[in-house]
Amino acid sequence: MVRNLRNLPVFIILVLFSACRSDLNDIQAIFEAEKYEETIDRLDTYLFFNVTDVKAFHMRARCYEELGMYEEAKRDFQRVIQLNPDYALAYAGLGKIAFEQKDYKQAELHLLRAATMEADNFDILYMLGRAQIMTEKYRTAEGFLRQAHEMNPDFGKINFYIGMSLAFQGDALGAAAAFNQYVQHEPDHITGRYNRGFALMRAGFIDWAIEDFDAVLSQEPDHWDAMAQKGICLKQKGDASGCLLVNKAAQKGSIYGLAAEDLCS
């Protein structure tokens, strides 16, 4: 009898540990159902008793991120790193938040750190390539994006960013080929043509951009943003008729038309 009593504390600890693991699995299911506020409530209780559970902190950080509560998310990602400095997804999370907040240099630093730990993670390489486009490191951005493309060739949107990296390097033919692949994969053809036109315009390929905006407007004449972009392109080419399009788009509420009105004043 005494012997059995001695084993009782160990038994209780094992039961409690098993229950905690079970709890976290239940919480994971709630998270995967995208019930982020409920997940946070459950994790708050769970973490009160499990203050070093890296997975739980990471899950709560992801919930905060999904809810746009970036400061709370950053605190939890940083807590994960304190507990496990080699946890790549925590650096990736900080990088994604920095990207959303348009702090592209900081995003690049975090994502580079994550990529050194998980060089075969598609999401990390994809975000890193996008961040490096924004920090004007176009050649290395292309490299990371192509690595990601090899991992997931069916993800069409990556061709858009490969095209941008090539366009900014002055590779017009390479950019055109990548943008064409993007448009072929884009389920909404109008969105694909508009985005390609916007990218070509930013890269300085004005005539090609106008072709895409014309294609969009032929299918959707009240696509006011496409009208504004076409007007800006025409104005850059010295065609005064572009201002008519810019002003009409601005009157219809296009943010691009409103922003470009000064070009025509």
N, C-alpha and C positions, 0 to 999 in steps of 0.2 A: 504493500500500500504506500509506504514512504517513497519507494522507488518511483511509483507512478506519479506521485505528487511532485517529485523533483523534475520530471519530464514535462509537467504541465506548462510552465512558463515558455518553454521552447515551442510547445504545441500552439500556444496562444499567439506567439510571434509569427509562426508560419501561417496560421489562419489569417491574421491581420494583413500580412504581406500579400497573401493570395487575394484577399478581398480588395486591397489597393490596386493590384494589377488588373483585377476584374473591373474595378471602377474606371480605370484609365481606358480600358477597352470600350466600355460603355460611352465614355466621354468622346472618344475618337469617333464613334458612330454618330453622335450628335453633331460633331464638327463636320463630318463628311456629308451630313444632311443640310449643311450651311445654316445651322441654327447657332449663329456666332455668339449672340448675347447669352443664350442658355449655356453654351459651352464655357464661356468666361465665368459665369456664376458657379458652375460645377468645378471648374479648375481652381477658382479662388479657395474653395473648401479643401479640395484635394491637396493643393500646394501648402496649405497651412500645416499639414501633417507630413508633407513630402517636399521639404524645402530645397532639395538638391536634385530633383527630377528634371533633367535636361529636356526630355521629350515633352513634358507637360508645359514647361516655360515656352518652348518653341511653339507648341500648339496655341497657347494663349496669345503669343506675339502675332501669329498668323491671323487669329480672330480679330485682334485690334487692327491689324493691317487691312483686313477685308472691310472693316467698319470705318476706315479712314481715320482711326485714332492713332496717328503716327507716333506721337511722343510716347504713348504707353507701349506701343509695339517696339520702339527703339529700346526702351528700358528693359523689356523682356529679352530681346535679342542680345543686348549687352550682358544681361545676367547669364544667358546661355554661354556666352564666350568666357565669362569669368569662371564658370563651372567646367567648361571644356573648350580650351583655346583652339582646338582643331575641328570644331563643329562648322563645317563649310556653309551649311544652309543658314546659319545665323548671320554670317558675313553677307551672304547673298540677299537675305532679308533687309539688312541695313542698306545694301546697294540699291535694291528696288525702291525703297522709301526715298533715298536721296535722289534717285532718278525722277520719281513722281514730284518731288519738291524742286526739281530743276537744278539741283546741285550736282552737275554732271561729273565734275572732277572727283568729288567725294564718292559718287556712285562707282566710278571707274576703279578707284582704289579698293573699295570693299569687294567688288566683283573680281578684281584681279586676285585678291587674297583667296577668295572662294575657289577660283579656277585652279590655283596651285594645289588645292586640297582635293578637288573633284574635277579632274580634267576631262572626264567623260560625261559630265552633267549637261544635257541639252539646254535647260533653262538658264543655267549660269552663263554658258558661252553665248547664247542668244542675247541675253541682257547686256553682257559685256561688250559684244559687238555694237549694239545700239548706243551704249554709253560712249564708246570710243568714236563713233561718228560725231557725237555731240561735242567731244573734246578735240575733234579734227585730226584724229589719228586714223586716217582712212585705210591705210595699207594693213595695219594690224587688225583693224576692225573687220576688214574683208576676210582675213585669215581665220579669225574666231568664228565669223558667220559661216564660212565654208565648212569648218569642222562641225558646227552644229547642223548644217544642212546634210552632211553625210550621215549623221545620226538619225535624222528625221526628214527624209527627202519629200514627204508628202505634206509637210507644213509649208504651204505656199507663200505665206507672208514674209518668210525669211528672204525670199528672192527680191522683195521690195527693198530691203535694207542692204542686201548685196549690191543691188543696182545703184543705190545711193552712194555706197562706198566707192564703187567704180566710177560713177559720174563725177564725184568730187576729185578723183584722181585723173580726170580728163579722158577716161576710156569710154568714149561715146558708144562704140559698137558693143563692148561688154555690158555696159549699162543697159542698152536697148534690149539685149538678149535676156538679161535678168528680169527687167521690167515686163517683157513679154511673157516669161514664165509665170511671173506673179499674176498678171491679168488672166492667164489661162486657169490658174488655180483659184482665183477669187470667185466665190459663188455669186456675188452681186457684181455683175460686169460693169455697171455704171460706177460703183464705188472704186473698182479696180482702175478703170480708165481715169477717173478724177485724181486718185492718189498718184498714179503714174505721171499724169500731167503736172501735178504739184511738185513732184520730185524732180522732173525734168526742168521745170521752171527754176527751181532753186539751184540746180546745177548749171544753169545758163543755156540749156538747149531750148531756146524760146520757140522756134518753129515747130519742133516736135510736141512741145507742151500745148501749143495752140491747137494742133491736130486732135489731141486728146480732149481738150475742153470743148472743141466743136462736136466731137463724137458724143460727149455727155449731153450737150445742149440739144443735139438733134433728137435724142431720146427723151430728154426731160428739160423742156425749154425754160421752166421756172427754177432750175438749179442755180440759184442766185450766186452762190459761192463760185461755181464754175464760170459764170458770166463775169464776176469781178476779176477772177484770175486771168481770163482771156483779155479783159480790158487792160489789166496791168501789163500783160505781155505785149499787146499792141502799142501801148504807150512807150514801153522800152524800145520798141522798134521804130519809134518816131511817128506812129500813126495816131493822129489826134482823135480818130473815131473811138479809140480805146476809152477815152474819158466818158463818152456817152454810156458805154457798158458799165463802167465803174460807178457812175452816178446813179444809174437805174438800179444796180445791185444794192447800192447803199440805201436808196429809198425803200427797197424791199427788206431791209434789215440785215443784209450780209455783213458780217463783221469784217471780212476782207475788203468789201466795198467801202465801208465806213473808214477803215484804217488807211485806204489808198486815196481818199478824197483830196488830201493835201497835194498829191501828185498832179491833180487837175485844176488846182486853184490858181 
